[in-house]
């Protein structure tokens, strides 16, 4: 089932390998793992309205990203020009 | 739980910070959890070693604060 769900959101197998490193029902674990990996971030603020939100955030502490993971996660990002400040 | 120094404050905090904007009693919005439900999540967080909590006067019209 998770494979089917992931195929819905990712076009190739390579793109969703990272999401399956740890089973995250909400998918937010990978995002939290990336935030935790950022040197400037002490700890992400996780709003939990269900116990499993919290469990997922704690599980993200054990996800070690490698260079390939980072490159994969960051590749879709396109920097935007700064607006409203001259 | 893992812990980290919070900037240059000298504080050591857990690497997971529990955001408490969605807790408040009485709930001021439909998506706010009352104390009975919120307490279970807060207790689990404390038991897991969380020592870092995000709250503010404005959360749920100050009801989340203490």
Backbone of each chain as nested JSON, in Angstrom:
{
  "chains": [
    {"id": "A", "residues": [
      {"number": 1, "name": "UNK", "atoms": {"N": [0.822, -1.2, 0.0], "CA": [0.0, 0.0, 0.0], "C": [0.863, 1.26, 0.0]}},
      {"number": 2, "name": "UNK", "atoms": {"N": [1.924, 1.221, 0.795], "CA": [2.762, 2.433, 0.851], "C": [3.396, 2.687, -0.504]}},
      {"number": 3, "name": "UNK", "atoms": {"N": [3.776, 1.595, -1.211], "CA": [4.371, 1.746, -2.539], "C": [3.405, 2.447, -3.48]}},
      {"number": 4, "name": "UNK", "atoms": {"N": [2.147, 2.051, -3.41], "CA": [1.135, 2.646, -4.28], "C": [0.966, 4.135, -3.959]}},
      {"number": 5, "name": "UNK", "atoms": {"N": [0.931, 4.419, -2.666], "CA": [0.782, 5.819, -2.258], "C": [1.966, 6.657, -2.727]}},
      {"number": 6, "name": "UNK", "atoms": {"N": [3.156, 6.082, -2.576], "CA": [4.352, 6.841, -2.944], "C": [4.423, 7.06, -4.444]}},
      {"number": 7, "name": "UNK", "atoms": {"N": [3.99, 6.053, -5.22], "CA": [4.02, 6.206, -6.676], "C": [3.093, 7.324, -7.138]}},
      {"number": 8, "name": "UNK", "atoms": {"N": [2.078, 7.572, -6.323], "CA": [1.165, 8.655, -6.639], "C": [1.877, 10.014, -6.614]}},
      {"number": 9, "name": "UNK", "atoms": {"N": [2.848, 10.126, -5.718], "CA": [3.482, 11.42, -5.5], "C": [4.87, 11.553, -6.112]}},
      {"number": 10, "name": "UNK", "atoms": {"N": [5.479, 10.426, -6.43], "CA": [6.83, 10.492, -6.987], "C": [6.854, 9.803, -8.342]}},
      {"number": 11, "name": "UNK", "atoms": {"N": [7.59, 10.389, -9.279], "CA": [7.552, 9.864, -10.642], "C": [8.462, 8.655, -10.835]}},
      {"number": 12, "name": "UNK", "atoms": {"N": [9.55, 8.561, -10.116], "CA": [10.426, 7.403, -10.304], "C": [10.747, 6.794, -8.949]}},
      {"number": 13, "name": "UNK", "atoms": {"N": [11.222, 5.564, -9.007], "CA": [11.516, 4.858, -7.763], "C": [12.584, 5.608, -6.961]}},
      {"number": 14, "name": "UNK", "atoms": {"N": [13.581, 6.132, -7.672], "CA": [14.67, 6.842, -6.989], "C": [14.143, 7.974, -6.125]}},
      {"number": 15, "name": "UNK", "atoms": {"N": [13.07, 8.607, -6.588], "CA": [12.551, 9.761, -5.874], "C": [11.906, 9.405, -4.544]}},
      {"number": 16, "name": "UNK", "atoms": {"N": [11.415, 8.177, -4.44], "CA": [10.749, 7.89, -3.185], "C": [11.486, 6.911, -2.279]}},
      {"number": 17, "name": "UNK", "atoms": {"N": [12.674, 6.522, -2.68], "CA": [13.464, 5.638, -1.83], "C": [13.677, 6.274, -0.457]}},
      {"number": 18, "name": "UNK", "atoms": {"N": [13.945, 7.571, -0.48], "CA": [14.206, 8.275, 0.768], "C": [13.023, 8.194, 1.724]}},
      {"number": 19, "name": "UNK", "atoms": {"N": [11.832, 8.331, 1.186], "CA": [10.647, 8.31, 2.032], "C": [10.452, 6.968, 2.711]}},
      {"number": 20, "name": "UNK", "atoms": {"N": [11.041, 5.929, 2.152], "CA": [10.848, 4.606, 2.737], "C": [11.988, 4.21, 3.661]}},
      {"number": 21, "name": "UNK", "atoms": {"N": [12.947, 5.104, 3.862], "CA": [14.04, 4.807, 4.793], "C": [13.483, 4.43, 6.158]}},
      {"number": 22, "name": "UNK", "atoms": {"N": [12.485, 5.178, 6.561], "CA": [11.753, 4.897, 7.781], "C": [10.298, 5.011, 7.387]}},
      {"number": 23, "name": "UNK", "atoms": {"N": [9.44, 4.213, 7.965], "CA": [8.037, 4.292, 7.602], "C": [7.372, 5.435, 8.347]}},
      {"number": 24, "name": "UNK", "atoms": {"N": [6.988, 6.451, 7.605], "CA": [6.318, 7.599, 8.194], "C": [4.906, 7.697, 7.626]}},
      {"number": 25, "name": "UNK", "atoms": {"N": [3.903, 7.408, 8.423], "CA": [2.539, 7.443, 7.896], "C": [2.152, 8.802, 7.319]}},
      {"number": 26, "name": "UNK", "atoms": {"N": [2.645, 9.87, 7.91], "CA": [2.243, 11.196, 7.45], "C": [3.231, 11.784, 6.441]}},
      {"number": 27, "name": "UNK", "atoms": {"N": [4.391, 11.153, 6.274], "CA": [5.371, 11.704, 5.346], "C": [6.124, 12.9, 5.884]}},
      {"number": 28, "name": "UNK", "atoms": {"N": [5.714, 13.406, 7.048], "CA": [6.375, 14.596, 7.58], "C": [7.74, 14.258, 8.173]}},
      {"number": 29, "name": "UNK", "atoms": {"N": [7.978, 12.986, 8.434], "CA": [9.249, 12.59, 9.036], "C": [10.448, 12.946, 8.187]}},
      {"number": 30, "name": "UNK", "atoms": {"N": [10.317, 12.823, 6.884], "CA": [11.431, 13.154, 5.996], "C": [11.695, 14.657, 6.04]}},
      {"number": 31, "name": "UNK", "atoms": {"N": [10.626, 15.437, 6.061], "CA": [10.776, 16.89, 6.144], "C": [11.454, 17.269, 7.461]}},
      {"number": 32, "name": "UNK", "atoms": {"N": [11.055, 16.599, 8.54], "CA": [11.668, 16.891, 9.845], "C": [13.125, 16.454, 9.862]}},
      {"number": 33, "name": "UNK", "atoms": {"N": [13.414, 15.322, 9.232], "CA": [14.798, 14.847, 9.16], "C": [15.664, 15.868, 8.426]}},
      {"number": 34, "name": "UNK", "atoms": {"N": [15.104, 16.469, 7.38], "CA": [15.856, 17.485, 6.625], "C": [16.092, 18.717, 7.495]}},
      {"number": 35, "name": "UNK", "atoms": {"N": [15.042, 19.143, 8.213], "CA": [15.198, 20.31, 9.096], "C": [16.241, 20.039, 10.169]}},
      {"number": 36, "name": "UNK", "atoms": {"N": [16.18, 18.85, 10.763], "CA": [17.131, 18.488, 11.819], "C": [18.565, 18.448, 11.287]}},
      {"number": 37, "name": "UNK", "atoms": {"N": [18.69, 18.215, 9.999], "CA": [19.997, 18.114, 9.353], "C": [20.596, 19.49, 9.06]}},
      {"number": 38, "name": "UNK", "atoms": {"N": [19.768, 20.533, 9.092], "CA": [20.26, 21.882, 8.798], "C": [21.066, 22.393, 9.985]}},
      {"number": 39, "name": "UNK", "atoms": {"N": [22.292, 22.871, 9.744], "CA": [23.145, 23.309, 10.856], "C": [22.538, 24.444, 11.679]}},
      {"number": 40, "name": "UNK", "atoms": {"N": [21.727, 25.287, 11.05], "CA": [21.189, 26.455, 11.762], "C": [19.984, 26.109, 12.636]}},
      {"number": 41, "name": "UNK", "atoms": {"N": [19.46, 24.907, 12.513], "CA": [18.227, 24.55, 13.227], "C": [18.558, 23.792, 14.518]}},
      {"number": 42, "name": "UNK", "atoms": {"N": [18.172, 24.392, 15.656], "CA": [18.356, 23.69, 16.932], "C": [17.36, 22.548, 17.022]}},
      {"number": 43, "name": "UNK", "atoms": {"N": [16.109, 22.872, 16.777], "CA": [15.081, 21.845, 16.805], "C": [13.815, 22.366, 16.165]}},
      {"number": 44, "name": "UNK", "atoms": {"N": [13.209, 21.583, 15.277], "CA": [11.964, 22.045, 14.666], "C": [10.825, 22.068, 15.674]}},
      {"number": 45, "name": "UNK", "atoms": {"N": [9.945, 23.059, 15.545], "CA": [8.748, 23.134, 16.392], "C": [7.678, 22.266, 15.745]}},
      {"number": 46, "name": "UNK", "atoms": {"N": [7.267, 21.237, 16.463], "CA": [6.323, 20.273, 15.917], "C": [5.001, 20.401, 16.662]}},
      {"number": 47, "name": "UNK", "atoms": {"N": [3.988, 20.856, 15.962], "CA": [2.661, 20.928, 16.569], "C": [2.004, 19.566, 16.46]}},
      {"number": 48, "name": "UNK", "atoms": {"N": [1.68, 18.952, 17.581], "CA": [1.107, 17.604, 17.565], "C": [-0.33, 17.646, 18.074]}},
      {"number": 49, "name": "UNK", "atoms": {"N": [-1.249, 17.187, 17.236], "CA": [-2.634, 17.069, 17.688], "C": [-3.04, 15.611, 17.829]}},
      {"number": 50, "name": "UNK", "atoms": {"N": [-2.124, 14.7, 17.451], "CA": [-2.333, 13.261, 17.649], "C": [-1.016, 12.686, 18.145]}},
      {"number": 51, "name": "UNK", "atoms": {"N": [-1.071, 11.673, 19.013], "CA": [0.176, 11.107, 19.535], "C": [1.158, 10.67, 18.45]}},
      {"number": 52, "name": "UNK", "atoms": {"N": [0.632, 10.187, 17.32], "CA": [1.578, 9.697, 16.298], "C": [2.354, 10.829, 15.626]}},
      {"number": 53, "name": "UNK", "atoms": {"N": [1.85, 12.068, 15.694], "CA": [2.63, 13.193, 15.166], "C": [3.932, 13.322, 15.956]}},
      {"number": 54, "name": "UNK", "atoms": {"N": [3.796, 13.178, 17.244], "CA": [4.951, 13.281, 18.138], "C": [5.914, 12.107, 17.913]}},
      {"number": 55, "name": "UNK", "atoms": {"N": [5.338, 10.904, 17.822], "CA": [6.175, 9.711, 17.606], "C": [6.973, 9.844, 16.312]}},
      {"number": 56, "name": "UNK", "atoms": {"N": [6.322, 10.391, 15.297], "CA": [6.986, 10.546, 14.009], "C": [8.138, 11.548, 14.106]}},
      {"number": 57, "name": "UNK", "atoms": {"N": [7.912, 12.619, 14.861], "CA": [8.966, 13.63, 15.02], "C": [10.159, 13.037, 15.764]}},
      {"number": 58, "name": "UNK", "atoms": {"N": [9.884, 12.215, 16.748], "CA": [10.97, 11.601, 17.518], "C": [11.714, 10.58, 16.655]}},
      {"number": 59, "name": "UNK", "atoms": {"N": [10.971, 9.833, 15.836], "CA": [11.604, 8.853, 14.943], "C": [12.511, 9.539, 13.928]}},
      {"number": 60, "name": "UNK", "atoms": {"N": [12.158, 10.777, 13.547], "CA": [12.957, 11.509, 12.56], "C": [14.365, 11.799, 13.081]}},
      {"number": 61, "name": "UNK", "atoms": {"N": [14.534, 11.788, 14.406], "CA": [15.859, 12.021, 14.997], "C": [16.849, 10.925, 14.596]}},
      {"number": 62, "name": "UNK", "atoms": {"N": [16.335, 9.756, 14.256], "CA": [17.21, 8.629, 13.931], "C": [17.461, 8.475, 12.439]}},
      {"number": 63, "name": "UNK", "atoms": {"N": [16.921, 9.408, 11.643], "CA": [17.138, 9.325, 10.198], "C": [18.408, 10.098, 9.851]}},
      {"number": 64, "name": "UNK", "atoms": {"N": [19.405, 9.394, 9.324], "CA": [20.643, 10.046, 8.913], "C": [20.596, 10.272, 7.407]}},
      {"number": 65, "name": "UNK", "atoms": {"N": [20.632, 11.518, 6.989], "CA": [20.631, 11.831, 5.556], "C": [22.059, 11.791, 5.04]}},
      {"number": 66, "name": "UNK", "atoms": {"N": [22.227, 11.245, 3.829], "CA": [23.551, 11.31, 3.193], "C": [23.51, 12.367, 2.087]}},
      {"number": 67, "name": "UNK", "atoms": {"N": [24.641, 12.546, 1.415], "CA": [24.752, 13.591, 0.384], "C": [23.694, 13.417, -0.707]}},
      {"number": 68, "name": "UNK", "atoms": {"N": [23.473, 12.166, -1.097], "CA": [22.507, 11.889, -2.158], "C": [21.093, 12.264, -1.7]}},
      {"number": 69, "name": "UNK", "atoms": {"N": [20.776, 11.918, -0.443], "CA": [19.457, 12.269, 0.11], "C": [19.245, 13.778, 0.051]}},
      {"number": 70, "name": "UNK", "atoms": {"N": [20.26, 14.508, 0.506], "CA": [20.151, 15.975, 0.543], "C": [19.955, 16.525, -0.859]}},
      {"number": 71, "name": "UNK", "atoms": {"N": [20.753, 16.023, -1.787], "CA": [20.665, 16.503, -3.164], "C": [19.271, 16.227, -3.724]}},
      {"number": 72, "name": "UNK", "atoms": {"N": [18.76, 15.037, -3.434], "CA": [17.442, 14.642, -3.925], "C": [16.349, 15.547, -3.354]}},
      {"number": 73, "name": "UNK", "atoms": {"N": [16.422, 15.789, -2.051], "CA": [15.399, 16.595, -1.386], "C": [15.443, 18.054, -1.831]}},
      {"number": 74, "name": "UNK", "atoms": {"N": [16.648, 18.554, -2.088], "CA": [16.791, 19.976, -2.357], "C": [16.698, 20.327, -3.834]}},
      {"number": 75, "name": "UNK", "atoms": {"N": [16.77, 19.313, -4.71], "CA": [16.81, 19.606, -6.149], "C": [15.574, 20.346, -6.678]}},
      {"number": 76, "name": "UNK", "atoms": {"N": [14.356, 20.097, -6.174], "CA": [13.217, 20.827, -6.752], "C": [13.171, 22.292, -6.354]}},
      {"number": 77, "name": "UNK", "atoms": {"N": [13.953, 22.697, -5.37], "CA": [13.85, 24.063, -4.858], "C": [14.422, 25.071, -5.848]}},
      {"number": 78, "name": "UNK", "atoms": {"N": [13.66, 26.131, -6.098], "CA": [14.139, 27.221, -6.949], "C": [14.154, 28.489, -6.095]}},
      {"number": 79, "name": "UNK", "atoms": {"N": [15.345, 29.067, -5.879], "CA": [15.39, 30.278, -5.063], "C": [14.55, 31.393, -5.691]}},
      {"number": 80, "name": "UNK", "atoms": {"N": [13.86, 32.123, -4.849], "CA": [13.053, 33.237, -5.328], "C": [13.787, 34.535, -5.033]}},
      {"number": 81, "name": "UNK", "atoms": {"N": [13.631, 35.537, -5.896], "CA": [14.257, 36.826, -5.586], "C": [13.611, 37.442, -4.343]}},
      {"number": 82, "name": "UNK", "atoms": {"N": [14.387, 38.206, -3.597], "CA": [13.847, 38.905, -2.432], "C": [12.937, 40.019, -2.916]}},
      {"number": 83, "name": "UNK", "atoms": {"N": [11.732, 40.093, -2.36], "CA": [10.773, 41.113, -2.773], "C": [10.458, 42.036, -1.595]}},
      {"number": 84, "name": "UNK", "atoms": {"N": [10.127, 43.271, -1.904], "CA": [9.651, 44.179, -0.878], "C": [10.741, 44.855, -0.066]}},
      {"number": 85, "name": "UNK", "atoms": {"N": [12.001, 44.579, -0.376], "CA": [13.111, 45.252, 0.32], "C": [14.01, 45.854, -0.742]}},
      {"number": 86, "name": "UNK", "atoms": {"N": [14.199, 47.155, -0.696], "CA": [15.064, 47.748, -1.731], "C": [16.343, 48.284, -1.107]}}
    ]},
    {"id": "B", "residues": [
      {"number": 1, "name": "UNK", "atoms": {"N": [15.797, 10.636, 23.213], "CA": [15.796, 12.051, 22.837], "C": [17.222, 12.562, 22.708]}},
      {"number": 2, "name": "UNK", "atoms": {"N": [17.413, 13.486, 21.784], "CA": [18.705, 14.139, 21.634], "C": [18.554, 15.585, 22.121]}},
      {"number": 3, "name": "UNK", "atoms": {"N": [19.646, 16.15, 22.568], "CA": [19.617, 17.508, 23.126], "C": [20.655, 18.379, 22.423]}},
      {"number": 4, "name": "UNK", "atoms": {"N": [20.407, 19.687, 22.439], "CA": [21.277, 20.61, 21.711], "C": [21.318, 21.937, 22.479]}},
      {"number": 5, "name": "UNK", "atoms": {"N": [22.419, 22.653, 22.334], "CA": [22.494, 24.001, 22.922], "C": [21.657, 24.948, 22.086]}},
      {"number": 6, "name": "UNK", "atoms": {"N": [20.833, 25.75, 22.749], "CA": [19.962, 26.682, 22.031], "C": [20.712, 27.983, 21.806]}},
      {"number": 7, "name": "UNK", "atoms": {"N": [21.278, 28.114, 20.62], "CA": [22.048, 29.308, 20.275], "C": [23.138, 29.571, 21.301]}},
      {"number": 8, "name": "UNK", "atoms": {"N": [23.224, 30.813, 21.771], "CA": [24.234, 31.166, 22.77], "C": [23.576, 31.413, 24.123]}},
      {"number": 9, "name": "UNK", "atoms": {"N": [22.34, 30.894, 24.294], "CA": [21.583, 31.16, 25.523], "C": [22.12, 30.391, 26.73]}},
      {"number": 10, "name": "UNK", "atoms": {"N": [22.928, 29.35, 26.468], "CA": [23.392, 28.506, 27.568], "C": [22.383, 27.431, 27.929]}},
      {"number": 11, "name": "UNK", "atoms": {"N": [21.204, 27.454, 27.283], "CA": [20.187, 26.437, 27.572], "C": [20.432, 25.203, 26.73]}},
      {"number": 12, "name": "UNK", "atoms": {"N": [20.179, 24.057, 27.338], "CA": [20.199, 22.8, 26.586], "C": [18.753, 22.364, 26.411]}},
      {"number": 13, "name": "UNK", "atoms": {"N": [18.351, 22.122, 25.19], "CA": [16.96, 21.759, 24.926], "C": [16.895, 20.494, 24.073]}},
      {"number": 14, "name": "UNK", "atoms": {"N": [15.728, 19.849, 24.117], "CA": [15.542, 18.666, 23.274], "C": [15.473, 19.091, 21.815]}},
      {"number": 15, "name": "UNK", "atoms": {"N": [15.879, 18.189, 20.937], "CA": [15.895, 18.526, 19.499], "C": [14.5, 18.525, 18.896]}},
      {"number": 16, "name": "UNK", "atoms": {"N": [13.536, 17.996, 19.622], "CA": [12.147, 18.147, 19.195], "C": [11.496, 19.158, 20.132]}},
      {"number": 17, "name": "UNK", "atoms": {"N": [10.923, 20.2, 19.523], "CA": [10.21, 21.212, 20.298], "C": [8.715, 20.988, 20.075]}},
      {"number": 18, "name": "UNK", "atoms": {"N": [7.972, 20.881, 21.159], "CA": [6.526, 20.673, 21.014], "C": [5.827, 22.022, 20.845]}},
      {"number": 19, "name": "UNK", "atoms": {"N": [5.226, 22.21, 19.689], "CA": [4.463, 23.423, 19.414], "C": [3.074, 23.311, 20.027]}},
      {"number": 20, "name": "UNK", "atoms": {"N": [2.674, 24.298, 20.814], "CA": [1.438, 24.18, 21.612], "C": [0.345, 25.146, 21.16]}},
      {"number": 21, "name": "UNK", "atoms": {"N": [0.464, 25.636, 19.927], "CA": [-0.533, 26.593, 19.459], "C": [-1.917, 25.968, 19.327]}},
      {"number": 22, "name": "UNK", "atoms": {"N": [-1.971, 24.646, 19.158], "CA": [-3.286, 24.015, 18.956], "C": [-3.885, 23.468, 20.248]}},
      {"number": 23, "name": "UNK", "atoms": {"N": [-3.353, 23.927, 21.4], "CA": [-3.941, 23.52, 22.685], "C": [-4.536, 24.746, 23.388]}},
      {"number": 24, "name": "UNK", "atoms": {"N": [-5.634, 24.546, 24.061], "CA": [-6.208, 25.648, 24.83], "C": [-7.556, 25.247, 25.398]}},
      {"number": 25, "name": "UNK", "atoms": {"N": [-7.839, 25.722, 26.605], "CA": [-9.089, 25.345, 27.252], "C": [-9.704, 26.582, 27.903]}},
      {"number": 26, "name": "UNK", "atoms": {"N": [-10.887, 26.996, 27.505], "CA": [-11.751, 26.36, 26.495], "C": [-11.228, 26.615, 25.091]}},
      {"number": 27, "name": "UNK", "atoms": {"N": [-11.446, 25.681, 24.154], "CA": [-10.952, 25.872, 22.793], "C": [-11.54, 27.14, 22.161]}},
      {"number": 28, "name": "UNK", "atoms": {"N": [-10.657, 27.989, 21.639], "CA": [-11.119, 29.248, 21.042], "C": [-11.361, 29.089, 19.542]}},
      {"number": 29, "name": "UNK", "atoms": {"N": [-10.954, 27.941, 18.985], "CA": [-11.157, 27.647, 17.567], "C": [-11.563, 26.175, 17.475]}},
      {"number": 30, "name": "UNK", "atoms": {"N": [-12.23, 25.8, 16.375], "CA": [-12.657, 24.393, 16.262], "C": [-11.493, 23.4, 16.268]}},
      {"number": 31, "name": "UNK", "atoms": {"N": [-10.303, 23.835, 15.818], "CA": [-9.16, 22.912, 15.714], "C": [-8.312, 22.869, 16.988]}},
      {"number": 32, "name": "UNK", "atoms": {"N": [-8.702, 23.62, 17.995], "CA": [-7.94, 23.644, 19.259], "C": [-8.342, 22.433, 20.12]}},
      {"number": 33, "name": "UNK", "atoms": {"N": [-7.332, 21.773, 20.699], "CA": [-7.605, 20.651, 21.597], "C": [-7.742, 21.156, 23.027]}},
      {"number": 34, "name": "UNK", "atoms": {"N": [-8.756, 20.689, 23.722], "CA": [-8.924, 21.022, 25.134], "C": [-7.907, 20.301, 26.0]}},
      {"number": 35, "name": "UNK", "atoms": {"N": [-7.873, 20.663, 27.264], "CA": [-6.842, 20.143, 28.166], "C": [-6.868, 18.618, 28.266]}},
      {"number": 36, "name": "UNK", "atoms": {"N": [-8.063, 18.029, 28.3], "CA": [-8.155, 16.57, 28.468], "C": [-7.414, 15.833, 27.361]}},
      {"number": 37, "name": "UNK", "atoms": {"N": [-7.546, 16.306, 26.128], "CA": [-6.887, 15.635, 25.001], "C": [-5.421, 16.063, 24.901]}},
      {"number": 38, "name": "UNK", "atoms": {"N": [-5.175, 17.354, 25.119], "CA": [-3.818, 17.888, 24.981], "C": [-2.885, 17.284, 26.032]}},
      {"number": 39, "name": "UNK", "atoms": {"N": [-3.413, 17.041, 27.225], "CA": [-2.559, 16.558, 28.308], "C": [-1.897, 15.229, 27.951]}},
      {"number": 40, "name": "UNK", "atoms": {"N": [-2.635, 14.367, 27.271], "CA": [-2.087, 13.069, 26.891], "C": [-0.864, 13.238, 25.988]}},
      {"number": 41, "name": "UNK", "atoms": {"N": [-0.957, 14.185, 25.051], "CA": [0.158, 14.405, 24.121], "C": [1.338, 15.034, 24.855]}},
      {"number": 42, "name": "UNK", "atoms": {"N": [1.042, 15.99, 25.744], "CA": [2.112, 16.651, 26.498], "C": [2.82, 15.625, 27.397]}},
      {"number": 43, "name": "UNK", "atoms": {"N": [2.032, 14.745, 28.039], "CA": [2.637, 13.737, 28.905], "C": [3.558, 12.81, 28.105]}},
      {"number": 44, "name": "UNK", "atoms": {"N": [3.095, 12.39, 26.943], "CA": [3.92, 11.524, 26.097], "C": [5.214, 12.23, 25.702]}},
      {"number": 45, "name": "UNK", "atoms": {"N": [5.108, 13.524, 25.416], "CA": [6.288, 14.296, 25.027], "C": [7.292, 14.347, 26.18]}},
      {"number": 46, "name": "UNK", "atoms": {"N": [6.789, 14.629, 27.376], "CA": [7.665, 14.719, 28.546], "C": [8.317, 13.359, 28.807]}},
      {"number": 47, "name": "UNK", "atoms": {"N": [7.527, 12.303, 28.695], "CA": [8.06, 10.95, 28.931], "C": [9.11, 10.576, 27.888]}},
      {"number": 48, "name": "UNK", "atoms": {"N": [8.985, 11.16, 26.687], "CA": [9.971, 10.885, 25.627], "C": [11.21, 11.77, 25.769]}},
      {"number": 49, "name": "UNK", "atoms": {"N": [11.221, 12.664, 26.766], "CA": [12.398, 13.497, 27.009], "C": [12.329, 14.896, 26.444]}},
      {"number": 50, "name": "UNK", "atoms": {"N": [11.165, 15.294, 25.939], "CA": [11.038, 16.655, 25.4], "C": [11.129, 17.666, 26.547]}},
      {"number": 51, "name": "UNK", "atoms": {"N": [12.019, 18.648, 26.38], "CA": [12.16, 19.712, 27.393], "C": [11.989, 21.088, 26.748]}},
      {"number": 52, "name": "UNK", "atoms": {"N": [11.533, 21.105, 25.51], "CA": [11.498, 22.327, 24.707], "C": [10.05, 22.509, 24.225]}},
      {"number": 53, "name": "UNK", "atoms": {"N": [9.393, 23.579, 24.69], "CA": [7.976, 23.795, 24.405], "C": [7.767, 25.196, 23.854]}},
      {"number": 54, "name": "UNK", "atoms": {"N": [6.971, 25.265, 22.819], "CA": [6.687, 26.551, 22.195], "C": [5.286, 26.996, 22.579]}},
      {"number": 55, "name": "UNK", "atoms": {"N": [5.189, 28.09, 23.325], "CA": [3.884, 28.641, 23.682], "C": [3.985, 30.164, 23.687]}},
      {"number": 56, "name": "UNK", "atoms": {"N": [2.856, 30.83, 23.739], "CA": [2.841, 32.292, 23.677], "C": [1.531, 32.809, 24.245]}},
      {"number": 57, "name": "UNK", "atoms": {"N": [1.548, 34.055, 24.684], "CA": [0.34, 34.681, 25.242], "C": [-0.842, 34.588, 24.279]}},
      {"number": 58, "name": "UNK", "atoms": {"N": [-0.522, 34.731, 22.989], "CA": [-1.62, 34.811, 22.02], "C": [-2.207, 33.446, 21.65]}},
      {"number": 59, "name": "UNK", "atoms": {"N": [-1.542, 32.349, 22.033], "CA": [-2.077, 31.036, 21.683], "C": [-3.378, 30.794, 22.431]}},
      {"number": 60, "name": "UNK", "atoms": {"N": [-4.414, 30.539, 21.675], "CA": [-5.732, 30.266, 22.24], "C": [-6.115, 31.312, 23.278]}},
      {"number": 61, "name": "UNK", "atoms": {"N": [-5.897, 32.575, 22.927], "CA": [-6.232, 33.686, 23.815], "C": [-5.67, 33.463, 25.22]}},
      {"number": 62, "name": "UNK", "atoms": {"N": [-4.379, 33.103, 25.258], "CA": [-3.589, 32.946, 26.492], "C": [-3.895, 31.683, 27.275]}},
      {"number": 63, "name": "UNK", "atoms": {"N": [-4.867, 30.878, 26.843], "CA": [-5.229, 29.7, 27.635], "C": [-4.136, 28.628, 27.628]}},
      {"number": 64, "name": "UNK", "atoms": {"N": [-3.294, 28.604, 26.572], "CA": [-2.247, 27.578, 26.521], "C": [-1.088, 27.93, 27.446]}},
      {"number": 65, "name": "UNK", "atoms": {"N": [-1.041, 29.183, 27.888], "CA": [0.091, 29.622, 28.69], "C": [-0.061, 29.195, 30.15]}},
      {"number": 66, "name": "UNK", "atoms": {"N": [1.025, 29.318, 30.905], "CA": [0.949, 28.9, 32.304], "C": [1.883, 29.683, 33.168]}}
    ]}
  ]
}
